[in-house]
Amino acid sequence: MMRESTESLRGLRHRLLRRALHLYFRLSRGMTLGVRAAVLDDRAQVFLIRHTYTAGWHLPGGGVETGETVLEALAKELREEGNLELAGPARLHGVFFNRHMSRRDHVAVFEVRHFTVLGAKQPDREIAEAGFFPLAALPDGTTPGTRRRLAEILGRQAPSQDW
C-alpha cells in the first residue's frame, strides 16, 4: 500500500513538472527547437536514456537555448545526458514537427557515429538510466518516436515530417 502511494505521488509529481515546463516554454518562446541524437556504435547498439520526469526510453537531447547553435546544443546534451563527446561530424537526419508536445515544437535529429564515452553515465536528477542497447532488442518502453527515427536512420522506414 505504501509503495503504491509513493509511486502514485511520483507519477503526479512528474506530470506536474512536465506541464510546468511546457507552460514555461510556451510562454517564453514563439517556437521551440530541440535536438536529439541517435548515437550508434560499431556493435549495432544505440545509446538511450530514461528520464526521471517522463516515461519511456528516448534518444538523448534537449532544447536549443537562445544564442546557441543546434550543434552546440547537441554537444551539450550529449555531455549532460550521456557523458558522451562528439569525436567527429554529426549528420543531420531531419527536422520533425512534434505536435504531440505542442503546436510549436520542432526537433532536429542527428545521427552520431563518431563519439567518445567519457565514462559511465551516473543517475542524476534528470536522467534515471542511460546506456547502449542492441538495435535488434530495444528496451521495453522505448518511445514510438524513438523507434520511428531509428527505423528511418537504418533504412527500414521512409522518413516522416512528424515526430
C-alpha positions in Angstrom: 0.0 0.0 0.0 2.8 2.4 0.9 4.7 1.6 -2.3 1.6 2.3 -4.4 1.1 5.6 -2.7 4.8 6.6 -3.3 4.6 5.6 -6.9 1.3 7.5 -7.3 2.9 10.6 -5.8 6.0 10.3 -8.0 3.8 10.0 -11.1 1.8 13.0 -10.1 5.0 15.0 -9.5 6.3 14.0 -12.9 3.1 15.1 -14.7 3.0 18.4 -12.8 6.7 19.1 -13.6 6.2 18.2 -17.3 3.1 20.5 -17.5 5.0 23.4 -15.8 7.9 23.0 -18.2 5.6 23.0 -21.2 3.9 26.1 -19.9 7.2 27.9 -19.3 8.4 27.1 -22.9 5.1 28.1 -24.4 5.1 31.5 -22.7 8.8 32.2 -23.1 9.3 31.1 -26.8 7.4 31.6 -30.0 8.7 28.3 -31.4 10.7 25.7 -29.6 13.6 23.8 -31.2 15.2 20.8 -29.7 17.9 18.4 -30.7 18.2 14.6 -30.3 21.0 12.2 -31.2 20.9 8.7 -32.5 24.3 7.7 -31.1 25.1 4.4 -32.9 28.2 2.3 -32.2 30.0 -0.2 -34.3 28.3 -3.1 -32.5 24.8 -2.2 -33.8 23.8 -0.6 -30.5 22.1 2.8 -29.8 22.5 5.0 -26.7 19.2 5.6 -24.9 18.2 7.5 -21.8 15.3 7.2 -19.4 14.3 10.5 -17.7 13.2 10.9 -14.1 10.2 13.0 -15.1 8.7 11.3 -18.1 8.1 7.7 -19.1 10.0 5.7 -21.7 13.4 5.4 -23.3 14.5 8.2 -25.5 17.3 9.4 -27.7 19.4 11.9 -25.7 18.7 15.5 -26.4 17.1 18.7 -25.2 16.2 22.3 -26.1 18.3 24.7 -28.1 18.8 27.8 -26.0 18.9 31.4 -27.1 22.3 32.2 -28.6 23.2 28.5 -29.0 23.6 26.7 -32.3 22.0 23.3 -32.8 25.4 21.6 -32.9 26.4 23.4 -29.6 23.1 22.2 -28.1 23.7 18.7 -29.4 27.2 18.5 -27.9 26.0 20.0 -24.6 23.1 17.5 -24.3 25.3 14.5 -25.1 27.8 15.5 -22.3 25.0 16.2 -19.8 22.7 13.3 -20.5 25.2 10.6 -21.7 28.7 11.6 -20.7 29.5 11.4 -24.4 31.6 13.7 -26.5 31.4 14.3 -30.2 34.6 13.0 -31.9 33.6 13.8 -35.5 30.8 15.3 -37.5 27.2 14.6 -36.6 24.9 14.0 -39.7 21.5 15.8 -39.7 18.9 13.1 -40.2 15.9 15.5 -40.3 13.8 18.1 -38.6 10.5 16.9 -37.2 7.3 18.6 -36.1 6.5 17.3 -32.6 2.7 18.1 -32.5 2.3 15.7 -29.5 4.4 18.1 -27.4 2.9 21.4 -28.7 1.9 23.2 -31.9 5.3 25.0 -31.7 7.8 22.2 -31.1 10.4 21.0 -33.7 13.2 18.5 -33.2 16.4 18.3 -35.2 17.6 14.7 -35.1 21.3 13.9 -35.7 23.0 10.6 -36.5 26.2 10.3 -34.4 28.7 7.6 -35.2 31.9 9.3 -34.1 32.0 9.8 -30.3 33.9 9.2 -27.2 32.5 7.7 -24.0 33.9 9.8 -21.2 32.7 7.4 -18.5 29.5 5.6 -17.4 26.6 8.0 -17.0 25.5 8.0 -13.4 21.9 8.7 -12.5 21.1 12.3 -11.5 18.1 14.5 -11.0 17.2 14.4 -14.8 18.5 11.0 -16.0 17.4 7.8 -14.2 19.2 5.4 -16.5 21.3 5.5 -19.6 23.2 3.1 -21.8 23.8 1.3 -25.1 21.2 -1.2 -26.3 21.2 -3.6 -29.3 19.2 -2.2 -32.1 17.6 -5.6 -32.5 16.4 -5.6 -28.9 15.4 -2.1 -27.7 14.2 -2.0 -24.1 10.6 -2.2 -23.2 9.2 1.3 -23.1 11.2 2.7 -26.0 9.0 5.6 -27.2 7.3 5.3 -30.6 9.1 8.5 -31.8 12.4 7.0 -30.9 11.6 3.7 -32.7 10.5 5.7 -35.8 13.6 7.7 -36.0 15.8 4.7 -35.6 13.9 2.8 -38.3 14.3 5.8 -40.7 18.1 6.0 -40.0 18.5 2.3 -40.6 16.6 2.5 -43.9 13.7 0.4 -42.7 11.1 3.1 -42.9 10.6 6.2 -45.1 11.2 9.5 -43.2 8.2 11.4 -41.9 7.8 15.1 -41.2 6.2 14.4 -37.8 7.8 13.2 -34.6 
